[in-house]
């Protein structure tokens, strides 16, 4: 029995990057042999075991044979006669099909080291087309390794897979798993670009795909194309190291622009409501986590109002905070502001602009939260007010607090940077 370190850990070590989990392949072993050494079985579809001390995963060398459509359509063969080369041959990309033995020697039967040097994402064999998840994985790696390019023959193979309908059989959980991981990479726009180039984005996320080629007003959006804007917003979210719900909100904030009637382009009146409807469909289809879905809905509905918030009076500001549920969920409101900042700065020539609305609204929220609502309620009740009247008293107290701490249109204040205030809609 021989044990090899395989996959991403080997790749990242050769790239000089910090690695994550380490995976191991056992050649010449049996389930009984590993059980006798204290390994714990965890694999459902093929023999995988946890090391009794390190808890790292050890899988028996295996081969796979296509038996049906989609991700689960495989028959797995794991036995002592499966070689390391056999096991590596079933992997997706050459840069992931390398191993390292116990002495530190690299086993590289498919040219992974050469592709690392040439910065190429290339499939190992024609077996790549048997698993449509690999298209999503390759797109995710393109978002991580931002200076790598997809090999021409791999690109052609992915187009063939899409044309044959393979991606139509992907289960929602796997699509979301790979999509969410790609959104968290260094340049998420590259994931969308790869998926668009092979046609997979139109099959998996048609609501997103249709944004490309849709024009916007050049005075607000010098990049003009809505799809280009989306890419810039996603990359801005990565630049500020936003969490996943913020990045998902960035992905979905403008979906309604893809359904704007042609006769009103390049204006996009009413796109916010259409965006909410579309992203709800996406979230349901992909079974997106609730925290991502809910944040995205608020951002899609309110991002235009957040952009214009410098020109709102105290009463309108409180209504905006109420619609964003900011008083109950102040931390989430800050995330909403981050997504709106990505939208404002995800425009050509505005990447380094200071988003003044974000800090101002955060300050408005802090001022409102400092109001002693219990004291206001008690006073209102003592004066004979009940129900909605108590709520109005709290809102009035918050309005007074905002007035005392902030300036408003017509008063002396610092002019915001071009393109981020002054009543301009960035929506």
JOWO-V601629 format. One record per pair of residues at least 12 apart in sequence whose C-alpha atoms are under 10 Angstrom apart, sorted by the first residue. I is the first residue (numbers start at 0). J is the second residue. Records with the same first field share a line. If there is no record, write none. Layout:
I->J / J
This chain:
0->25 / 26 / 27 / 28 / 29 / 32 / 79
1->24 / 25 / 26 / 27 / 28 / 83 / 100 / 101
2->23 / 24 / 25 / 26 / 27 / 28 / 57 / 58 / 59 / 60 / 83 / 98 / 99 / 100 / 101
3->22 / 23 / 24 / 25 / 26 / 57 / 60 / 83 / 97 / 98 / 99 / 100 / 101 / 102 / 103 / 104 / 105 / 106
4->21 / 22 / 23 / 24 / 25 / 57 / 97 / 98 / 99 / 100 / 101 / 103 / 105 / 106
5->21 / 22 / 23 / 24 / 83 / 87 / 95 / 96 / 97 / 98 / 99 / 100 / 105 / 106
6->21 / 22 / 23 / 24 / 87 / 90 / 91 / 92 / 93 / 94 / 95 / 96 / 97 / 98 / 99
7->19 / 20 / 21 / 22 / 94 / 95 / 96 / 97 / 98
8->20 / 21 / 22 / 23 / 95 / 97 / 98 / 99
9->21 / 22 / 94 / 95 / 96 / 97 / 98 / 99 / 105 / 106
10->93 / 94 / 95 / 96 / 97 / 98 / 111 / 112 / 115
11->94 / 95
13->94 / 105 / 112 / 115 / 116
14->112 / 115 / 116
20->55 / 56
21->55 / 56 / 57
22->55 / 56 / 57 / 58 / 98
23->47 / 48 / 50 / 55 / 56 / 57 / 58 / 59 / 60 / 98 / 99 / 100
24->47 / 56 / 57 / 58 / 59 / 60 / 61 / 83 / 86 / 87 / 98
25->47 / 57 / 58 / 59 / 60 / 61 / 79 / 81 / 82 / 83 / 86
26->58 / 59 / 60 / 61 / 77 / 78 / 79 / 80 / 81 / 82 / 83 / 86
27->59 / 60 / 77 / 78 / 79 / 80 / 81 / 82 / 83
28->58 / 59 / 60 / 77 / 78 / 79 / 80 / 81
29->46 / 59 / 60 / 77 / 78 / 79
30->46 / 47 / 48 / 58 / 59 / 77 / 78 / 79
33->47 / 48 / 49 / 50 / 51 / 57 / 59
34->48 / 51
36->50 / 51
37->49 / 50 / 51 / 52
38->50 / 51 / 52 / 54 / 55 / 56 / 57
39->51 / 54 / 56 / 57
40->56 / 57 / 58
41->56 / 57 / 58
42->56 / 57 / 58
44->71 / 73 / 74 / 75
45->58 / 59 / 60 / 61 / 63 / 74 / 75 / 76 / 77
46->58 / 59 / 60 / 61 / 75 / 76 / 77 / 78
47->59 / 60
58->77
59->76 / 77 / 78 / 79 / 81 / 83 / 86
60->76 / 77 / 78 / 79 / 80 / 81 / 82 / 83 / 84 / 85 / 86 / 87
61->75 / 76 / 77 / 78 / 79 / 80 / 81 / 82 / 83 / 85 / 86 / 87 / 88 / 89
62->74 / 75 / 76 / 77 / 78 / 81 / 82 / 85 / 86 / 87 / 88 / 89 / 90
63->75 / 76 / 77 / 85 / 86 / 88 / 89 / 126 / 129
64->76 / 89 / 126 / 129
65->126 / 128 / 129 / 130
66->129
67->129
68->129 / 130 / 131 / 164 / 165 / 166 / 167 / 168 / 169
69->129 / 130 / 131 / 132 / 164 / 165 / 166 / 167 / 168 / 169 / 170
70->129 / 130 / 131 / 132 / 133 / 165 / 166 / 168 / 169 / 170 / 173
71->130 / 168 / 169 / 170
72->129 / 130
73->129 / 130
83->97 / 98 / 106 / 108
84->96 / 97 / 98 / 106 / 107 / 108 / 109
85->108
87->106 / 107 / 108 / 109 / 123
88->108 / 109 / 122 / 123 / 124 / 125 / 126 / 127
89->122 / 123 / 124 / 125 / 126 / 127 / 129
90->122 / 123 / 124 / 126 / 127 / 133
91->120 / 121 / 122 / 123 / 124 / 125 / 126 / 127 / 128 / 130 / 132 / 133 / 134 / 136 / 137
92->109 / 110 / 111 / 114 / 119 / 120 / 121 / 122 / 123 / 124 / 127 / 133 / 136 / 137 / 140 / 153
93->107 / 108 / 109 / 110 / 111 / 112 / 113 / 114 / 115 / 119 / 120 / 121 / 122 / 123 / 124
94->107 / 109 / 110 / 111 / 112 / 113 / 114 / 115 / 118 / 119 / 120 / 121 / 122 / 123
95->107 / 109 / 111 / 112 / 115 / 120 / 121 / 122 / 123
96->108 / 109 / 110 / 111 / 112 / 122 / 123
97->109 / 110 / 111 / 112
108->123
109->122 / 123 / 124
110->123
111->123
114->147 / 150
115->147
116->147
117->146 / 147 / 148
118->144 / 145 / 146 / 147 / 148 / 149 / 150
119->141 / 144 / 146 / 147 / 148 / 149 / 150 / 151
120->137 / 138 / 140 / 141 / 144 / 147 / 148 / 149 / 150 / 151 / 153 / 154
121->137 / 148 / 149 / 150 / 151 / 152 / 153 / 154
122->137 / 149 / 150 / 152 / 153 / 154 / 156 / 157
123->153
124->153
125->153 / 156
127->153 / 156 / 157 / 160
128->153 / 156 / 157 / 158 / 159 / 160 / 161 / 165
129->160 / 165
130->160 / 165 / 166 / 169
131->157 / 160 / 161 / 164 / 165 / 166 / 167 / 168 / 169 / 174 / 199
132->165 / 166 / 168 / 169 / 170 / 173 / 174 / 177
133->157 / 166 / 177
134->153 / 154 / 156 / 157 / 158 / 160 / 161 / 166 / 177 / 193 / 194 / 197 / 199
135->166 / 173 / 174 / 175 / 176 / 177 / 178 / 180 / 181 / 190 / 191 / 193 / 194 / 199 / 200
136->174 / 176 / 177 / 178 / 180 / 181 / 190
137->149 / 153 / 157 / 177 / 181 / 190 / 193 / 194
138->177 / 178 / 181 / 187 / 188 / 189 / 190 / 191 / 192 / 193 / 194 / 195
139->177 / 178 / 179 / 180 / 181 / 182 / 183 / 184 / 185 / 186 / 187 / 188 / 189 / 190 / 191 / 193 / 194
140->180 / 181 / 184 / 185 / 186 / 187 / 189 / 190
141->181 / 184 / 185 / 186 / 187 / 188 / 189 / 190 / 191 / 192 / 193
142->180 / 181 / 182 / 183 / 184 / 185 / 186 / 187 / 188 / 189 / 190 / 191 / 192 / 193 / 234
143->180 / 181 / 182 / 183 / 184 / 185 / 186 / 187 / 189 / 190
144->184 / 185 / 186 / 189
145->184 / 185 / 186 / 187 / 188 / 189 / 190
148->189 / 193
149->193
153->197
154->193 / 194 / 196 / 197
155->196 / 197
156->197
157->193 / 194 / 196 / 197 / 198 / 199
158->194 / 195 / 196 / 197 / 198 / 199
159->197 / 198
160->197 / 198 / 199
161->197 / 198 / 199 / 200 / 201 / 202
162->197 / 198 / 199
164->199 / 202
165->199
166->198 / 199 / 200 / 202 / 203
167->199 / 202 / 203
169->203
170->284 / 285
171->203 / 283 / 284 / 285 / 286 / 287
172->284 / 285 / 286 / 287
173->285
174->203 / 204 / 285 / 286
175->282 / 284 / 285 / 286 / 287 / 288
176->285 / 287
178->190 / 191 / 247 / 285
179->243 / 244 / 246 / 247 / 287
180->243
182->233 / 234 / 236 / 237 / 242 / 243 / 244 / 245 / 246 / 247 / 249 / 250
183->233 / 234 / 236 / 237 / 240 / 241 / 242 / 243 / 246 / 247
184->234 / 237 / 240
185->233 / 234 / 235 / 236 / 237 / 238 / 240
186->230 / 231 / 233 / 234 / 235 / 236 / 237 / 238
187->230 / 231 / 232 / 233 / 234 / 235 / 236 / 237 / 246 / 250
188->226 / 227 / 229 / 230 / 231 / 232 / 233 / 234 / 235 / 237 / 250
189->230 / 233 / 234
190->230
191->204 / 207 / 208 / 226 / 229 / 230 / 233
192->208 / 226 / 230
194->208
195->207 / 208 / 211
203->281 / 284 / 285
204->281 / 284 / 285
205->254 / 257 / 281
206->251 / 253 / 254 / 255 / 256 / 257 / 258 / 274 / 277 / 278 / 280 / 281
207->226 / 229 / 250 / 251 / 253 / 254 / 255 / 256 / 257 / 277 / 278 / 281
208->226 / 254 / 257
209->225 / 226 / 254 / 255 / 256 / 257 / 258
210->224 / 225 / 226 / 227 / 228 / 229 / 253 / 254 / 255 / 256 / 257 / 258
211->224 / 225 / 226 / 227 / 228 / 229 / 256 / 257
212->224 / 225 / 226 / 227 / 257
213->225 / 226 / 227 / 256 / 257 / 258 / 259 / 261 / 264 / 265
214->226 / 227 / 256 / 257 / 261 / 264 / 265 / 266 / 267
215->228 / 256 / 264 / 265 / 266 / 267 / 426
216->264 / 265 / 266 / 267 / 425 / 426
217->265
218->418 / 425
219->343 / 346 / 347 / 418 / 419 / 423 / 424 / 425 / 426
220->343 / 345 / 346 / 347 / 348 / 349 / 418 / 425 / 426
221->346 / 347 / 348 / 349
222->345 / 346 / 347 / 348
223->265 / 346 / 347
224->265
225->253 / 254 / 256 / 257
226->253 / 254 / 256 / 257
227->345 / 346 / 347
228->253 / 342 / 343 / 344 / 345 / 346 / 347
229->249 / 250 / 251 / 252 / 253 / 254 / 341 / 342 / 345 / 346
230->249 / 250 / 345 / 346
231->249 / 341 / 342 / 343 / 344 / 345 / 346 / 347 / 350
232->246 / 249 / 250 / 252 / 338 / 339 / 340 / 341 / 342 / 343 / 344 / 345 / 346 / 350
233->245 / 246 / 247 / 248 / 249 / 250 / 338 / 341 / 342 / 345
234->246 / 249 / 341 / 345
235->249 / 337 / 338 / 340 / 341 / 342 / 343 / 344 / 345 / 346 / 350 / 351
236->248 / 249 / 250 / 337 / 338 / 339 / 340 / 341 / 342 / 344 / 345
237->341
238->341
239->337 / 340 / 341
241->334 / 337 / 338 / 341
242->291 / 334 / 337 / 338
243->290 / 291
244->287 / 288 / 289 / 290 / 291 / 292 / 293 / 294 / 295 / 331 / 334 / 335 / 338
245->290 / 291 / 294 / 295 / 298 / 331 / 333 / 334 / 335 / 336 / 337 / 338 / 339 / 341
246->291 / 294 / 295 / 334 / 337 / 338 / 341
247->278 / 282 / 287 / 291 / 292 / 294 / 295 / 338
248->278 / 291 / 292 / 293 / 294 / 295 / 296 / 297 / 298 / 299 / 334 / 335 / 337 / 338 / 339 / 341 / 342
249->294 / 295 / 298 / 299 / 335 / 337 / 338 / 339 / 340 / 341 / 342 / 345
250->278 / 295 / 299 / 338 / 342
251->274 / 275 / 277 / 278 / 279 / 281 / 282 / 292 / 295 / 296 / 298 / 299
252->270 / 271 / 274 / 275 / 277 / 278 / 295 / 296 / 297 / 298 / 299 / 300 / 301 / 302 / 338 / 339 / 342 / 426
253->267 / 270 / 271 / 272 / 273 / 274 / 275 / 277 / 278 / 298 / 299 / 300 / 302 / 342 / 426
254->270 / 271 / 272 / 273 / 274 / 275 / 276 / 277 / 278 / 299
255->267 / 268 / 269 / 270 / 271 / 272 / 273 / 274 / 275 / 276 / 277 / 278 / 299
256->268 / 269 / 270 / 271 / 273 / 274 / 426
257->270 / 273 / 274 / 277
258->270 / 273 / 274 / 277
259->273
266->426
267->426
268->426
269->300 / 426
270->299 / 300 / 426
271->296 / 297 / 298 / 299 / 300 / 301 / 302 / 303 / 426
272->296 / 299 / 300 / 301
273->299 / 300
274->295 / 296 / 298 / 299 / 300
275->292 / 295 / 296 / 297 / 298 / 299 / 300
276->296 / 299 / 300
277->296
278->292 / 295 / 296 / 299
279->292 / 293 / 295 / 296
282->295 / 296
290->331
293->331
294->323 / 331 / 332 / 334 / 335 / 338
295->335 / 338
296->323 / 335
297->322 / 323 / 324 / 332 / 335
298->323 / 332 / 334 / 335 / 336 / 337 / 338 / 339 / 342
299->335 / 338 / 339 / 426
300->322 / 323
301->319 / 322 / 323 / 335 / 339 / 426
302->335 / 336 / 338 / 339 / 340 / 342 / 343 / 424 / 425 / 426
303->339 / 342 / 343 / 423 / 424 / 425 / 426
304->316 / 319 / 339 / 422 / 424 / 425 / 426
305->319 / 320 / 335 / 336 / 339 / 340 / 356 / 357 / 360 / 424 / 425 / 426
306->336 / 339 / 340 / 342 / 343 / 354 / 355 / 356 / 357 / 418 / 419 / 420 / 421 / 422 / 423 / 424 / 425 / 426
307->356 / 419 / 420 / 421 / 422 / 423 / 424 / 425 / 426
308->355 / 356 / 357 / 359 / 360 / 420 / 421 / 422 / 423 / 424
309->355 / 356 / 357 / 359 / 360 / 406 / 407 / 408 / 415 / 419 / 420 / 421 / 422 / 423
310->407 / 408 / 409 / 420 / 421 / 422 / 423
311->407 / 408 / 422
312->398 / 401 / 402 / 406 / 407 / 408
313->363 / 394 / 395 / 397 / 398 / 399 / 400 / 401 / 402 / 405 / 407
314->394 / 395 / 397 / 398 / 399 / 401 / 402
315->398
316->360 / 363 / 364 / 397 / 398 / 401
317->363 / 364 / 367 / 394 / 395 / 397 / 398 / 401
318->394
319->360
320->332 / 360 / 363 / 364 / 367
323->335
325->361 / 364 / 367 / 368
326->364 / 365 / 367 / 368
327->368
329->361 / 364 / 365 / 368
332->360 / 361 / 364
333->357 / 358 / 360 / 361 / 364
335->357
336->354 / 356 / 357 / 358 / 360 / 361
337->354 / 357
338->357
339->354 / 356 / 357 / 425 / 426
340->352 / 353 / 354 / 355 / 356 / 357 / 419
341->354
342->425 / 426
343->356 / 418 / 419 / 424 / 425 / 426
344->418 / 419 / 425
346->418 / 425
348->418
349->416 / 417 / 418 / 419
352->415 / 416 / 417 / 418 / 419
353->415 / 416 / 417 / 418 / 419
354->415 / 416 / 418 / 419 / 420
355->414 / 415 / 416 / 419 / 420
356->415 / 419 / 420
359->405
362->401 / 404 / 405
363->397 / 398 / 400 / 401 / 402 / 404 / 405
364->397 / 401
365->401
366->397 / 398 / 399 / 400 / 401 / 402 / 403 / 404 / 405
367->393 / 394 / 396 / 397 / 398 / 399 / 400 / 401
368->397 / 400
369->397 / 400
370->393 / 394 / 396 / 397 / 399 / 400
371->393 / 396 / 397
372->389 / 390 / 392 / 393 / 394 / 396 / 397
373->393
374->393
375->389 / 390 / 392 / 393 / 394 / 395 / 396
376->388 / 389 / 390 / 391 / 392 / 393
377->389
378->392
379->391 / 392 / 393
380->392
408->421 / 422
